[in-house]
Amino acid sequence: MTLVDWIGTLGVFQILLAYILNVTGKTETNALLFLILNLIGASMACAASLMLDYLPFVILEGVWAMVSLVTLLKRFL
């Protein structure tokens, strides 16, 4: 696996982990853990998509990361 593969895989794993923790009742969508996993995971997946020059996932993961960041900031403001 290349570095891009590792970055993308770890990013997607974090997003999936957040989802699994949410649907199993271990965390809520407004919980700090959920938001951080989504922010970091989506950012990593977006970065990998940029490196692969694959615009659809750059948009998807970029928006996902931005929504997570805004929600996280609102939590503290």
C-alpha positions as CSV (number, residue, x, y, z in Angstrom):
1,M,0.0,0.0,0.0
2,T,1.1,3.5,-0.8
3,L,1.1,6.5,1.6
4,V,-2.0,7.8,-0.1
5,D,-3.7,4.4,0.4
6,W,-2.8,4.5,4.1
7,I,-4.0,8.1,4.6
8,G,-7.3,7.3,2.8
9,T,-7.8,4.0,4.7
10,L,-7.2,5.5,8.1
11,G,-9.5,8.4,7.3
12,V,-12.3,6.2,6.2
13,F,-11.8,3.9,9.2
14,Q,-12.3,6.9,11.5
15,I,-15.5,7.9,9.8
16,L,-16.8,4.3,10.0
17,L,-15.8,4.1,13.6
18,A,-17.7,7.2,14.4
19,Y,-20.8,5.8,12.6
20,I,-20.5,2.4,14.3
21,L,-20.1,4.0,17.8
22,N,-23.2,6.1,17.0
23,V,-25.5,3.4,15.8
24,T,-24.5,1.1,18.7
25,G,-25.3,3.8,21.2
26,K,-21.7,4.3,22.4
27,T,-21.7,8.0,21.4
28,E,-24.1,10.7,20.1
29,T,-23.8,12.9,17.1
30,N,-23.0,15.9,19.2
31,A,-20.4,14.2,21.3
32,L,-16.8,15.4,21.1
33,L,-15.5,12.0,20.1
34,F,-18.0,11.7,17.2
35,L,-17.1,15.1,15.9
36,I,-13.4,14.7,16.1
37,L,-13.4,11.3,14.5
38,N,-15.5,12.7,11.6
39,L,-13.4,15.8,11.3
40,I,-10.0,14.0,11.2
41,G,-11.3,11.1,9.2
42,A,-13.0,13.2,6.5
43,S,-9.9,15.5,6.4
44,M,-7.6,12.5,5.8
45,A,-9.9,11.0,3.2
46,C,-10.2,14.4,1.5
47,A,-6.4,14.7,1.4
48,A,-6.0,11.2,-0.1
49,S,-8.6,12.1,-2.7
50,L,-6.7,15.3,-3.5
51,M,-3.5,13.3,-4.0
52,L,-5.4,10.9,-6.3
53,D,-6.9,13.9,-8.1
54,Y,-10.4,12.4,-7.7
55,L,-12.7,15.5,-7.5
56,P,-16.0,13.8,-6.5
57,F,-14.5,12.5,-3.2
58,V,-12.6,15.7,-2.6
59,I,-16.0,17.5,-2.6
60,L,-17.7,14.8,-0.5
61,E,-15.0,14.5,2.1
62,G,-14.3,18.3,2.1
63,V,-17.9,19.1,2.8
64,W,-18.0,16.4,5.5
65,A,-14.9,17.8,7.2
66,M,-16.3,21.4,7.0
67,V,-19.6,20.4,8.5
68,S,-17.8,18.5,11.3
69,L,-15.6,21.5,11.9
70,V,-18.5,24.0,12.0
71,T,-20.4,21.7,14.4
72,L,-17.4,21.3,16.6
73,L,-16.8,25.1,16.7
74,K,-20.4,25.7,17.6
75,R,-20.1,23.3,20.5
76,F,-17.5,25.5,22.1
77,L,-18.9,28.9,21.2
